[in-house]
Amino acid sequence: MSTPVGPPFWGAQTSYLNFCEEDYVVTRYIAEFINTLSSLVFVVYGIYGLRSLRGKPQAMSRAISYFGLMGVGICSAGYHMTLKYHTQMSDELSMHLLLTPLLYRLLTHKADQQRIRLVGIVLSIIFTTVMVIHMALDEFLLHATSFGLGIYLLTTRTLSIIRQIPQPRVKGSLRSIALFGVANFVFGYFVWLIDAWTCRLLIDARHSIGLPLAFILELHGWWHIFTAIGGYVAVAVVDAITSGEAQEDTPANLAWPIPLAARLMQGTMTPTKQD
């Protein structure tokens, strides 16, 4: 499993990050096969989200975040397929391109025109500053810190708006799926850490069990899957609460596994009517 199948189609690695999956062991055209394939889960969720907007008000502007979700998947796949510096930069840029419009929608929700303009200017300046410094100076800490703070702001602001919803059942339903999204992010990050800390053990285990079962132990691929679910939940919930379309049955209209998770988290068995 550890022997490359041929000379790398994309040439030598120029990215400064490489993950635990061994390179070019499935095909010479894809450096990290499972990491590339699992990145496309973002694209699948993005397409599902776009289809769900058909016929809805302001569908074009609301589609921006779903295109952002697809962009994360495409850029991530390009990075893991080639392991080039410029594709790594596009991968990291796409994360901010997804996050920034979501923050804009949350921070301008029910705001006046002056606040809307101010938020747009501030977010544009922050986004431009972070990405120019990151790409020009090859500085990773600012990118990681700003993205982490953005996710924290996204989470707290989303839950704050949900708490203001007057209908208890709608509020409970949205809060459940929002927390499910957060749980996916957190668990995905935990899996990412295990992949980094136990890489040698994972490689030995994959060699022992062989293909295709060895693919199960490609934990960075699972990180992609869990964060794709979390990212999709974030986009869908933000869209629901800022568009005014939040309903009790909102989770039932979302992609798998959100409806199942919502039922399990709320124990939504319709009470039997007593005579």
Disulfide bonds with the S-S distance in Angstrom:
Cys20-Cys199 2.27
